């Protein structure tokens, strides 16, 4: 039986952090930039809401890491 890769559940090991920030707004803008270039990304917010420490990570599937990092470099130079 062949499993369609689009229906396989992604594990945490399939995802790589490509960008971190302490500002959710910056993370959303970066995620949208990647989405505009057909790269699915998600935000993992590990920032404590009461004391405001921790970081916000932007993560992509490991298959998209190289392209996503190139796009993030382009994004940061704008």
MMTF fields as JSON, N, C-alpha, C and O atoms, coordinates in Angstrom:
{
  "mmtfVersion": "1.0.0",
  "mmtfProducer": "UNKNOWN",
  "numBonds": 311,
  "numAtoms": 312,
  "numGroups": 78,
  "numChains": 1,
  "numModels": 1,
  "chainsPerModel": [1],
  "groupsPerChain": [78],
  "chainIdList": ["A"],
  "bondAtomList": [4, 2, 8, 6, 12, 10, 16, 14, 20, 18, 24, 22, 28, 26, 32, 30, 36, 34, 40, 38, 44, 42, 48, 46, 52, 50, 56, 54, 60, 58, 64, 62, 68, 66, 72, 70, 76, 74, 80, 78, 84, 82, 88, 86, 92, 90, 96, 94, 100, 98, 104, 102, 108, 106, 112, 110, 116, 114, 120, 118, 124, 122, 128, 126, 132, 130, 136, 134, 140, 138, 144, 142, 148, 146, 152, 150, 156, 154, 160, 158, 164, 162, 168, 166, 172, 170, 176, 174, 180, 178, 184, 182, 188, 186, 192, 190, 196, 194, 200, 198, 204, 202, 208, 206, 212, 210, 216, 214, 220, 218, 224, 222, 228, 226, 232, 230, 236, 234, 240, 238, 244, 242, 248, 246, 252, 250, 256, 254, 260, 258, 264, 262, 268, 266, 272, 270, 276, 274, 280, 278, 284, 282, 288, 286, 292, 290, 296, 294, 300, 298, 304, 302, 308, 306],
  "bondOrderList": [1, 1, 1, 1, 1, 1, 1, 1, 1, 1, 1, 1, 1, 1, 1, 1, 1, 1, 1, 1, 1, 1, 1, 1, 1, 1, 1, 1, 1, 1, 1, 1, 1, 1, 1, 1, 1, 1, 1, 1, 1, 1, 1, 1, 1, 1, 1, 1, 1, 1, 1, 1, 1, 1, 1, 1, 1, 1, 1, 1, 1, 1, 1, 1, 1, 1, 1, 1, 1, 1, 1, 1, 1, 1, 1, 1, 1],
  "groupList": [{"groupName": "UNK", "atomNameList": ["N", "CA", "C", "O"], "elementList": ["N", "C", "C", "O"], "formalChargeList": [0, 0, 0, 0], "bondAtomList": [1, 0, 2, 1, 3, 2], "bondOrderList": [1, 1, 2], "singleLetterCode": "X", "chemCompType": "L-PEPTIDE LINKING"}],
  "groupTypeList": [0, 0, 0, 0, 0, 0, 0, 0, 0, 0, 0, 0, 0, 0, 0, 0, 0, 0, 0, 0, 0, 0, 0, 0, 0, 0, 0, 0, 0, 0, 0, 0, 0, 0, 0, 0, 0, 0, 0, 0, 0, 0, 0, 0, 0, 0, 0, 0, 0, 0, 0, 0, 0, 0, 0, 0, 0, 0, 0, 0, 0, 0, 0, 0, 0, 0, 0, 0, 0, 0, 0, 0, 0, 0, 0, 0, 0, 0],
  "groupIdList": [1, 2, 3, 4, 5, 6, 7, 8, 9, 10, 11, 12, 13, 14, 15, 16, 17, 18, 19, 20, 21, 22, 23, 24, 25, 26, 27, 28, 29, 30, 31, 32, 33, 34, 35, 36, 37, 38, 39, 40, 41, 42, 43, 44, 45, 46, 47, 48, 49, 50, 51, 52, 53, 54, 55, 56, 57, 58, 59, 60, 61, 62, 63, 64, 65, 66, 67, 68, 69, 70, 71, 72, 73, 74, 75, 76, 77, 78],
  "secStructList": [7, 7, 7, 7, 4, 4, 4, 1, 7, 7, 7, 4, 4, 4, 3, 3, 3, 3, 3, 3, 3, 1, 7, 2, 2, 2, 2, 2, 2, 2, 2, 2, 2, 2, 2, 2, 6, 6, 7, 7, 3, 3, 3, 3, 3, 7, 7, 7, 6, 6, 6, 7, 7, 1, 7, 3, 3, 3, 3, 3, 3, 4, 4, 4, 2, 2, 2, 2, 2, 2, 2, 2, 2, 2, 2, 2, 6, 7],
  "xCoordList": [0.844, 0.0, 0.883, 1.777, 0.634, 1.43, 0.716, -0.493, 1.488, 0.922, 1.267, 2.421, 0.274, 0.485, 1.26, 0.812, 2.437, 3.253, 2.522, 2.85, 1.551, 0.803, -0.09, -0.499, -0.39, -1.267, -0.511, -1.112, 0.81, 1.579, 1.645, 1.735, 1.601, 1.658, 3.109, 4.004, 3.328, 4.676, 5.025, 4.211, 6.222, 6.697, 7.589, 7.994, 7.889, 8.753, 10.126, 10.766, 10.58, 11.872, 11.878, 12.947, 10.709, 10.615, 10.735, 10.808, 10.758, 10.75, 12.045, 12.654, 12.444, 13.694, 13.422, 12.696, 14.01, 13.897, 14.842, 16.033, 14.306, 15.143, 15.253, 16.048, 14.446, 14.441, 13.883, 12.91, 14.494, 13.949, 13.876, 14.656, 12.932, 12.709, 12.019, 11.59, 11.918, 11.14, 9.862, 9.152, 9.573, 8.422, 7.515, 7.931, 6.297, 5.358, 5.052, 4.849, 5.017, 4.74, 5.815, 5.486, 7.085, 8.174, 8.056, 8.286, 7.701, 7.548, 6.408, 6.537, 5.309, 4.171, 4.535, 4.17, 5.256, 5.68, 6.6, 6.456, 7.54, 8.458, 7.706, 7.991, 6.761, 5.967, 5.167, 5.077, 4.593, 3.84, 4.74, 4.331, 5.957, 6.911, 7.225, 7.267, 7.44, 7.699, 6.472, 6.602, 5.286, 4.055, 3.879, 3.398, 4.268, 4.199, 5.105, 4.904, 6.111, 7.039, 6.802, 7.698, 5.588, 5.135, 5.903, 6.141, 6.291, 6.906, 6.017, 5.76, 5.556, 4.735, 5.614, 6.633, 5.23, 5.985, 4.995, 3.836, 5.466, 4.615, 5.426, 6.652, 4.713, 5.333, 5.171, 4.08, 6.27, 6.264, 6.611, 7.761, 5.607, 5.785, 6.111, 5.245, 7.368, 7.799, 8.059, 8.78, 7.458, 7.638, 6.64, 5.449, 7.135, 6.28, 5.434, 5.971, 4.126, 3.242, 3.272, 2.967, 3.62, 3.63, 4.927, 4.916, 6.052, 7.345, 8.093, 9.151, 7.546, 8.08, 9.525, 10.323, 9.861, 11.155, 10.903, 9.801, 11.914, 11.759, 11.798, 11.995, 11.609, 11.694, 10.574, 9.886, 10.42, 9.43, 10.205, 11.053, 9.912, 10.637, 9.758, 8.562, 10.374, 9.713, 10.297, 11.511, 9.434, 9.877, 9.327, 8.217, 10.14, 9.735, 10.08, 10.856, 9.501, 9.824, 11.268, 11.755, 11.948, 13.369, 13.639, 14.743, 12.675, 12.858, 12.926, 13.42, 12.434, 12.389, 13.451, 13.473, 14.322, 15.256, 16.173, 16.287, 16.81, 17.779, 17.094, 17.556, 16.017, 15.293, 14.744, 14.796, 14.222, 13.667, 14.756, 14.525, 15.933, 17.03, 17.48, 17.79, 17.516, 17.878, 16.849, 17.207, 15.581, 14.529, 14.583, 14.34, 14.899, 14.98, 16.161, 16.084, 17.243, 18.368, 17.96, 18.3, 17.23, 16.707, 15.746, 15.781, 14.895, 13.902, 14.584, 14.139, 15.644, 16.313, 17.108, 17.423, 17.433, 18.151, 17.242, 17.724, 15.949, 15.001, 14.881, 14.131],
  "yCoordList": [-1.179, 0.0, 1.235, 1.366, 2.135, 3.357, 4.488, 4.673, 5.244, 6.363, 7.654, 7.895, 8.456, 9.756, 10.639, 10.844, 11.186, 12.0, 13.238, 13.752, 13.715, 14.896, 14.572, 15.474, 13.307, 12.917, 12.378, 12.063, 12.274, 11.81, 12.919, 14.1, 12.535, 13.503, 13.936, 13.1, 15.243, 15.751, 15.633, 15.939, 15.194, 15.139, 16.335, 17.033, 16.568, 17.686, 17.557, 18.566, 16.325, 16.096, 16.488, 16.646, 16.646, 17.043, 18.554, 19.043, 19.301, 20.751, 21.328, 20.789, 22.445, 23.089, 24.574, 25.213, 25.11, 26.542, 27.29, 26.986, 28.27, 29.049, 30.509, 31.262, 30.911, 32.315, 32.398, 31.719, 33.222, 33.461, 34.959, 35.733, 35.345, 36.744, 36.811, 35.791, 37.998, 38.154, 38.941, 39.33, 39.173, 39.97, 39.142, 38.737, 38.894, 38.076, 38.712, 38.009, 40.036, 40.748, 40.429, 40.171, 40.444, 40.112, 38.675, 38.398, 37.773, 36.373, 36.196, 35.43, 36.895, 36.808, 37.363, 36.785, 38.486, 39.051, 38.088, 37.897, 37.485, 36.53, 35.293, 34.787, 34.813, 33.641, 33.958, 33.134, 35.153, 35.555, 35.705, 35.385, 36.187, 36.305, 34.928, 34.754, 33.965, 32.604, 32.038, 31.374, 32.293, 31.804, 32.402, 31.728, 33.668, 34.305, 33.612, 33.729, 32.883, 32.147, 30.629, 29.828, 30.268, 28.865, 27.968, 26.797, 28.512, 27.703, 27.767, 28.84, 26.607, 26.535, 26.669, 25.988, 27.527, 27.734, 27.899, 28.259, 27.631, 27.884, 28.506, 28.407, 29.142, 29.863, 29.056, 28.59, 28.903, 28.253, 29.329, 29.754, 29.764, 30.853, 30.261, 29.689, 30.404, 29.917, 31.067, 30.932, 32.187, 33.377, 33.342, 33.11, 33.573, 33.591, 34.863, 35.963, 34.72, 35.88, 36.776, 37.965, 36.253, 37.061, 37.834, 39.001, 37.173, 37.798, 38.224, 38.848, 37.888, 38.314, 37.879, 38.658, 36.657, 36.104, 34.875, 34.327, 34.452, 33.34, 33.867, 35.061, 32.979, 33.399, 32.801, 31.866, 33.37, 32.935, 32.384, 33.071, 31.146, 30.483, 30.354, 30.078, 30.557, 30.309, 29.006, 28.881, 28.046, 26.709, 26.318, 26.693, 25.551, 25.01, 23.529, 23.029, 22.848, 21.442, 21.343, 22.209, 20.288, 20.144, 20.142, 20.491, 19.763, 19.779, 21.191, 21.392, 22.171, 23.561, 24.451, 25.658, 23.878, 24.68, 25.554, 26.753, 24.995, 25.773, 26.935, 28.074, 26.651, 27.714, 28.75, 29.95, 28.298, 29.219, 30.123, 31.315, 29.57, 30.389, 31.431, 32.566, 31.047, 32.009, 33.136, 34.308, 32.777, 33.787, 34.683, 35.886, 34.106, 34.916, 35.88, 36.99, 35.474, 36.384, 37.545, 38.698, 37.226, 38.246, 39.164, 40.384, 38.568, 39.323, 40.276, 41.412, 39.84, 40.679, 41.822, 42.807, 41.682, 42.742, 43.81, 44.788, 43.638, 44.634, 45.813, 46.746],
  "zCoordList": [0.0, 0.0, 0.0, 0.836, -0.935, -1.04, -0.312, -0.454, 0.472, 1.218, 0.487, 0.135, 0.269, -0.362, 0.594, 1.722, 0.181, 1.091, 1.599, 2.668, 0.86, 1.301, 2.495, 3.226, 2.695, 3.782, 4.994, 6.021, 4.865, 6.005, 7.04, 6.704, 8.255, 9.34, 9.56, 9.685, 9.604, 9.824, 11.299, 12.17, 11.562, 12.932, 13.199, 12.27, 14.439, 14.816, 14.149, 13.855, 13.908, 13.272, 11.798, 11.209, 11.199, 9.804, 9.641, 8.513, 10.737, 10.686, 11.236, 12.16, 10.635, 10.993, 11.23, 10.468, 12.292, 12.562, 11.639, 11.577, 10.922, 10.015, 10.434, 9.873, 11.429, 11.831, 13.246, 13.575, 14.075, 15.412, 15.649, 15.095, 16.477, 16.806, 18.161, 18.701, 18.695, 19.925, 19.646, 20.573, 18.363, 17.965, 17.053, 15.968, 17.483, 16.702, 15.356, 14.367, 15.313, 14.065, 13.018, 11.86, 13.411, 12.487, 11.992, 10.815, 12.882, 12.501, 11.492, 10.537, 11.7, 10.765, 9.394, 8.37, 9.37, 8.083, 7.34, 6.132, 8.054, 7.436, 6.939, 5.853, 7.718, 7.301, 6.032, 5.122, 5.985, 4.802, 3.583, 2.467, 3.788, 2.69, 2.107, 0.889, 2.977, 2.5, 1.791, 0.762, 2.33, 1.706, 0.311, -0.6, 0.147, -1.169, -2.18, -3.389, -1.671, -2.531, -2.45, -2.719, -2.075, -2.065, -1.109, -1.406, 0.033, 1.077, 2.302, 2.848, 2.724, 3.925, 5.161, 5.278, 6.062, 7.297, 8.434, 8.223, 9.634, 10.784, 11.901, 11.943, 12.792, 13.898, 15.175, 15.504, 15.88, 17.187, 18.202, 18.307, 18.945, 19.908, 21.276, 21.939, 21.69, 22.992, 23.954, 24.943, 23.637, 24.457, 25.609, 25.406, 26.809, 27.983, 27.955, 27.818, 28.084, 27.975, 29.208, 29.103, 30.342, 31.56, 31.735, 32.127, 31.441, 31.714, 30.45, 30.531, 29.293, 28.002, 27.75, 27.229, 28.112, 27.734, 26.872, 26.866, 26.154, 25.219, 23.806, 23.582, 22.86, 21.472, 20.64, 21.049, 19.473, 18.502, 17.313, 16.744, 16.943, 15.858, 14.63, 14.725, 13.475, 12.201, 11.67, 11.507, 11.404, 11.027, 9.666, 9.287, 8.939, 7.637, 7.587, 8.402, 6.633, 6.417, 5.955, 5.228, 6.374, 6.056, 4.545, 4.126, 3.735, 2.28, 1.714, 0.604, 2.468, 2.005, 2.652, 2.408, 3.464, 4.271, 3.419, 3.677, 2.439, 1.655, 0.951, 1.026, 0.284, -0.424, 0.554, 0.281, 1.684, 2.678, 3.26, 3.463, 3.527, 4.058, 3.037, 3.399, 1.77, 0.729, 0.663, 0.54, 0.745, 0.719, 1.957, 1.863, 3.109, 4.329, 4.257, 4.784, 3.617, 3.431, 2.531, 2.794, 1.472, 0.563, 1.32, 1.159, 2.136, 2.925, 3.898, 4.056, 4.545, 5.541, 4.913, 5.58, 3.622, 2.917, 2.332, 1.76, 2.468, 1.934, 2.85, 2.562]
}
